[in-house]
Amino acid sequence: CPVTFAMDIVPHKLIRAIHLGLKNEVLGSDTIWICASCETCTTRCPNGIDIAHIMDILRQMSLLEGMKPEQKDITMFHSAFLSSIRKYGRIHELEMIMGYTLKNEGPAGLIRQAGMGLKMFLKGKLKLVPRPFLPTSRVKDIFKQTEGKGLR
């Protein structure tokens, strides 16, 4: 995993904690929120475990259980991430990070990050307009199906 340096419980130990039934430790872990869902772990797992999918399920369970991660703004980021997917069928980084920053830090946060954003834009890392994604209606259907189940 490329982000284990920031995790409080590394993925293989988190899976073991699940086996041991350590629900509060697992759902209260910052690891489930730090996971980048890059699927490196899933690809490399010698036991064929879809760890990235498990992390996503654990995030949803944590929200449903009302668990509060130590990093207070992580659920706000998660919400902004899902909101972008709901709207565009994929991530539109510029709008997502602007919305998150406004909610989290207000206009001062946007001003503080403007320099980095401009550098990323000039290097082609941020797009002003989201790339088209044809199956957006299918993604919206998935969100509609899960709305009544308490999932965000």
C-alpha positions in Angstrom: 0.0 0.0 0.0 1.5 3.4 -1.0 -0.1 5.2 2.0 0.7 2.8 4.9 3.1 5.5 6.3 0.0 7.5 7.3 -2.2 4.6 8.6 -2.7 3.7 12.2 -3.4 0.1 11.3 -1.8 -1.4 8.2 -4.3 -3.2 5.9 -3.3 -6.8 6.7 -3.6 -6.1 10.4 -7.0 -4.4 9.8 -8.2 -7.5 8.0 -7.0 -9.6 11.0 -8.8 -7.2 13.4 -12.0 -7.9 11.4 -11.4 -11.6 11.8 -11.0 -11.1 15.6 -14.3 -9.1 15.7 -12.6 -5.9 16.9 -15.5 -3.8 15.4 -14.8 -0.5 17.4 -11.1 -0.6 16.6 -11.7 -1.2 12.9 -14.5 1.3 12.4 -12.7 3.9 14.5 -9.5 3.5 12.6 -8.1 6.3 10.5 -6.9 3.7 8.1 -10.3 3.2 6.5 -10.4 7.0 5.7 -6.8 7.3 4.6 -7.1 4.4 2.1 -6.8 6.0 -1.4 -8.8 3.2 -3.0 -6.0 2.8 -5.5 -6.6 -1.0 -5.5 -2.8 -1.8 -5.2 -3.6 -4.0 -2.2 -6.4 -5.8 -4.0 -4.2 -6.4 -7.1 -1.3 -7.7 -5.0 -3.2 -9.7 -2.3 -2.0 -13.3 -2.4 -5.4 -14.4 -1.0 -7.5 -12.6 -3.6 -9.2 -10.3 -1.0 -10.7 -7.2 -2.4 -9.3 -5.0 0.3 -10.2 -1.7 -1.4 -13.8 -2.8 -1.5 -13.7 -3.8 2.2 -12.3 -0.3 3.1 -15.2 1.3 1.3 -17.7 -0.9 3.1 -16.0 -0.1 6.4 -16.2 3.7 5.7 -20.0 3.3 5.1 -20.4 1.2 8.3 -18.4 3.7 10.3 -20.8 6.5 9.1 -23.8 4.4 9.9 -22.5 3.7 13.3 -21.8 7.4 14.0 -18.1 6.8 14.5 -16.0 9.9 14.6 -12.5 9.5 13.0 -9.6 11.4 14.7 -9.1 13.5 11.6 -12.3 15.6 11.9 -12.6 16.7 8.3 -12.2 13.3 6.7 -15.9 12.6 6.5 -16.5 16.0 4.9 -13.9 15.1 2.3 -15.5 11.7 1.8 -18.9 13.4 1.3 -17.4 15.9 -1.2 -15.8 13.0 -3.1 -19.1 11.1 -3.4 -21.0 14.2 -4.3 -18.7 14.7 -7.3 -19.2 11.1 -8.4 -22.9 11.5 -8.0 -23.0 14.6 -10.2 -20.5 13.6 -12.9 -20.2 9.9 -12.7 -16.5 10.4 -11.9 -14.4 12.8 -9.9 -14.1 16.4 -11.1 -11.1 17.3 -8.9 -11.3 21.1 -9.2 -15.0 21.4 -8.1 -14.6 18.7 -5.5 -11.6 20.3 -3.8 -13.1 23.8 -4.1 -16.3 22.7 -2.4 -14.5 20.8 0.3 -12.1 23.8 1.0 -15.0 26.2 1.1 -16.9 24.1 3.6 -13.8 23.3 5.7 -11.8 26.6 5.6 -14.0 29.2 3.9 -12.8 31.7 1.3 -9.5 32.1 3.1 -8.7 28.4 2.4 -9.4 28.9 -1.3 -7.1 31.9 -1.4 -4.4 29.9 0.5 -4.6 27.0 -2.0 -4.9 29.2 -5.2 -1.2 29.1 -5.9 -1.0 25.3 -5.8 -4.2 25.0 -7.8 -2.8 27.3 -10.5 0.4 25.3 -10.7 -1.6 22.1 -11.1 -3.8 23.6 -13.7 -0.8 24.9 -15.7 0.7 21.4 -15.6 -2.6 19.9 -16.9 -3.4 18.2 -13.6 -6.7 20.0 -13.1 -9.4 20.5 -15.6 -11.9 23.4 -15.6 -14.6 21.3 -17.1 -15.1 17.6 -16.1 -14.3 15.1 -18.8 -17.5 13.5 -20.3 -18.5 10.2 -18.9 -21.3 8.4 -20.8 -22.7 6.1 -18.1 -23.5 8.9 -15.7 -27.2 7.9 -15.6 -26.1 4.4 -14.4 -24.0 6.0 -11.6 -27.0 8.1 -10.6 -29.2 5.0 -10.5 -26.7 3.4 -8.1 -26.9 6.4 -5.8 -30.7 6.3 -5.9 -30.8 2.6 -5.0 -28.6 3.2 -2.0 -30.2 6.4 -0.7 -32.9 4.7 1.4 -30.3 2.4 3.0 -28.5 5.1 4.9 -25.4 5.0 2.7 -23.9 8.2 1.6 
